[in-house]
Amino acid sequence: MAGCISAKLLAAQGLQVILVDRFKQSPPVFRAEKLEKDQIDLLAKFDLLSQRRPLADPLGVNVNYNDGRITEHHDVEQYGIRYHDTINQLRQEVSKLVEYRVAKVESIVEDPEHPQSQIIHLADAEPLHAPLVIVASGYRSGLLKKRGVQYREDKDLASISYGFDIERPDQSPFDSNAYGYFLKPDKNGIDYITIFRIGETMRANVFTQLKSSDPRVKELKNNTYPALQKYFPDLEKLTDPFQLISKVEMFATYFYQMRTPELNGVVAIGDAYQSVSPTTGTGLSKVLNDVDVLCNVFVPRWFQNQSFDHKEINEFYQFAQKKEADTHSSRSWKWYADPSSRSGLVYRLKQNKGVQWLVQKLKLRKLRH
Ligand SMILES: Cc1cc2nc3c(=O)[nH]c(=O)nc-3n(C[C@H](O)[C@H](O)[C@H](O)COP(=O)(O)OP(=O)(O)OC[C@H]3O[C@@H](n4cnc5c(N)ncnc54)[C@H](O)[C@@H]3O)c2cc1C
């Protein structure tokens, strides 16, 4: 997502861009399957919302079950998507504008003969040369480790997610396009189940902060429906009984963030820079925000100054809009992991509408004086 969209935006600015990926077509992968409002707004800003295929209708009504009561929300603008469908559609569009190479990147090294140039070594292909390389290689790709990049890691901040398709036993339609069942935030580790329509299929995601050694991890994977009935006791009240009609996909993540590297001519974005807990629904926000800041603020500046020095590249990582999105994502993760923690409380305070209003008022007062 980060690489494709960056390529599109930079080609539109008249830059010569080469997009490199291991795969011609993205294979089915378990990643973001629902677009949130802020993500829809950024896709629309990049003129890409209409290129999402299949073009699902907004989910519309989302029936939420929270703290033991049902709260209904109307007009929720969210879309159910299969990640690889979106990526393949984007790639098709982007490859009309930029050269698309299918190759595995093995390493990115500075050209010893040309200080403003990077050499991108590819498996089974001639190397590429460029003044700027955007690394958008996703979760734990390790591509920049060879270049000496280090990561701040917290393996205790971990998260396990499950995804599967469901239907009613008589195949009749569900009452709503989307359901959410949120458990009381505590250290229990199971956060919520979200059920939503992708095209004709109803998809379910279960998000947890369970550690891999927790016996519930296998229970949710191998004995899914009874485990759901156990951990979400009112689920059938919300959705009526259903059955699983696909295998249960499972994906585990832990927290890392790249330490600000001293790299000339190389910049990392999306999951390649910082990982995300799927529970928080902030992965694509982070990706799209990185793309926005990089392509609309920094890349034009670097090319105008013809300078790709690490000091200038590092200004991207320190840019307020970027840092805010990264911090929001990691704080939200910490809050789900431990709602009583200090960062959890800070996160909750920041989310509180009353506090937001007060901060805004204080900022305005400061401006007036
Ligand atoms: C289970 C799960 C559910 C999620 N749900 C949500 C959600 O509901 N909402 C949300 O906002 N976020 C969600 N996320 C997070 C979101 O999916 C990610 O943040 C986002 O997809 C990351 O995009 P990216 O472009 O950084 O990386 P990716 O989409 O992973 O792209 C990386 C690309 O790099 C290529 N690549 C890697 N190494 C090489 C190499 N050496 N050479 C060539 N190519 C290479 C890969 O082939 C791939 O195409 C979820 C994540 C997971 C795991």
The ligand as an SDF file (V2000), in Angstrom:
LIG
                    3D

 53 58  0  0  0  0  0  0  0  0999 V2000
   -3.9860   -9.3470   10.5000 C   0  0  0  0  0  0  0  0  0  0  0  0
   -3.8650   -7.8640   10.2720 C   0  0  0  0  0  0  0  0  0  0  0  0
   -5.0120   -7.0880   10.2680 C   0  0  0  0  0  0  0  0  0  0  0  0
   -4.8990   -5.7090   10.0990 C   0  0  0  0  0  0  0  0  0  0  0  0
   -6.0280   -4.9480   10.1350 N   0  0  0  0  0  0  0  0  0  0  0  0
   -5.9330   -3.6230    9.9780 C   0  0  0  0  0  0  0  0  0  0  0  0
   -7.1060   -2.7990    9.9690 C   0  0  0  0  0  0  0  0  0  0  0  0
   -8.2330   -3.2850   10.1240 O   0  0  0  0  0  0  0  0  0  0  0  0
   -6.9570   -1.4690    9.7740 N   0  0  0  0  0  0  0  0  0  0  0  0
   -5.7320   -0.9050    9.5670 C   0  0  0  0  0  0  0  0  0  0  0  0
   -5.6460    0.3070    9.3710 O   0  0  0  0  0  0  0  0  0  0  0  0
   -4.6020   -1.6580    9.5590 N   0  0  0  0  0  0  0  0  0  0  0  0
   -4.6720   -2.9830    9.7560 C   0  0  0  0  0  0  0  0  0  0  0  0
   -3.5390   -3.7470    9.7250 N   0  0  0  0  0  0  0  0  0  0  0  0
   -2.2360   -3.1050    9.4460 C   0  0  0  0  0  0  0  0  0  0  0  0
   -2.0440   -2.8370    7.9510 C   0  0  0  0  0  0  0  0  0  0  0  0
   -2.4790   -3.9430    7.2030 O   0  0  0  0  0  0  0  0  0  0  0  0
   -0.5730   -2.5530    7.6810 C   0  0  0  0  0  0  0  0  0  0  0  0
   -0.1610   -1.4780    8.5200 O   0  0  0  0  0  0  0  0  0  0  0  0
   -0.3250   -2.1780    6.2260 C   0  0  0  0  0  0  0  0  0  0  0  0
   -0.8670   -3.1480    5.3690 O   0  0  0  0  0  0  0  0  0  0  0  0
    1.1710   -2.0200    5.9560 C   0  0  0  0  0  0  0  0  0  0  0  0
    1.3620   -1.6350    4.6190 O   0  0  0  0  0  0  0  0  0  0  0  0
    2.8170   -1.4420    4.0220 P   0  0  0  0  0  0  0  0  0  0  0  0
    2.6460   -0.8510    2.6760 O   0  0  0  0  0  0  0  0  0  0  0  0
    3.6970   -0.7560    4.9970 O   0  0  0  0  0  0  0  0  0  0  0  0
    3.3980   -2.9330    3.8930 O   0  0  0  0  0  0  0  0  0  0  0  0
    2.8610   -4.1830    3.0340 P   0  0  0  0  0  0  0  0  0  0  0  0
    1.5020   -3.9700    2.5330 O   0  0  0  0  0  0  0  0  0  0  0  0
    3.1490   -5.3880    3.8630 O   0  0  0  0  0  0  0  0  0  0  0  0
    3.8110   -4.1810    1.7580 O   0  0  0  0  0  0  0  0  0  0  0  0
    5.1290   -4.5950    1.7670 C   0  0  0  0  0  0  0  0  0  0  0  0
    5.5030   -4.9690    0.3340 C   0  0  0  0  0  0  0  0  0  0  0  0
    6.9180   -5.1020    0.2370 O   0  0  0  0  0  0  0  0  0  0  0  0
    7.2300   -6.2330   -0.5760 C   0  0  0  0  0  0  0  0  0  0  0  0
    8.5770   -6.6630   -0.1770 N   0  0  0  0  0  0  0  0  0  0  0  0
    9.0150   -6.9550    1.0760 C   0  0  0  0  0  0  0  0  0  0  0  0
   10.3230   -7.2710    1.0570 N   0  0  0  0  0  0  0  0  0  0  0  0
   10.7220   -7.1600   -0.2480 C   0  0  0  0  0  0  0  0  0  0  0  0
   11.9760   -7.3500   -0.9200 C   0  0  0  0  0  0  0  0  0  0  0  0
   13.0780   -7.7110   -0.2610 N   0  0  0  0  0  0  0  0  0  0  0  0
   12.0220   -7.1620   -2.2580 N   0  0  0  0  0  0  0  0  0  0  0  0
   10.9180   -6.7900   -2.9510 C   0  0  0  0  0  0  0  0  0  0  0  0
    9.7080   -6.5940   -2.3600 N   0  0  0  0  0  0  0  0  0  0  0  0
    9.6160   -6.7770   -1.0260 C   0  0  0  0  0  0  0  0  0  0  0  0
    6.1280   -7.2340   -0.2460 C   0  0  0  0  0  0  0  0  0  0  0  0
    5.9780   -8.1700   -1.3020 O   0  0  0  0  0  0  0  0  0  0  0  0
    4.9070   -6.3140   -0.0930 C   0  0  0  0  0  0  0  0  0  0  0  0
    4.2160   -6.1390   -1.3090 O   0  0  0  0  0  0  0  0  0  0  0  0
   -3.6190   -5.1200    9.8990 C   0  0  0  0  0  0  0  0  0  0  0  0
   -2.4670   -5.9150    9.8920 C   0  0  0  0  0  0  0  0  0  0  0  0
   -2.5870   -7.2720   10.0810 C   0  0  0  0  0  0  0  0  0  0  0  0
   -1.3350   -8.1180   10.0710 C   0  0  0  0  0  0  0  0  0  0  0  0
  1  2  1  0
  2  3  1  0
  2 52  2  0
  3  4  2  0
  4  5  1  0
  4 50  1  0
  5  6  2  0
  6  7  1  0
  6 13  1  0
  7  8  2  0
  7  9  1  0
  9 10  1  0
 10 11  2  0
 10 12  1  0
 12 13  2  0
 13 14  1  0
 14 15  1  0
 14 50  1  0
 15 16  1  0
 16 17  1  0
 16 18  1  0
 18 19  1  0
 18 20  1  0
 20 21  1  0
 20 22  1  0
 22 23  1  0
 23 24  1  0
 24 25  2  0
 24 26  1  0
 24 27  1  0
 27 28  1  0
 28 29  2  0
 28 30  1  0
 28 31  1  0
 31 32  1  0
 32 33  1  0
 33 34  1  0
 33 48  1  0
 34 35  1  0
 35 36  1  0
 35 46  1  0
 36 37  1  0
 36 45  1  0
 37 38  2  0
 38 39  1  0
 39 40  1  0
 39 45  2  0
 40 41  1  0
 40 42  2  0
 42 43  1  0
 43 44  2  0
 44 45  1  0
 46 47  1  0
 46 48  1  0
 48 49  1  0
 50 51  2  0
 51 52  1  0
 52 53  1  0
M  END
$$$$
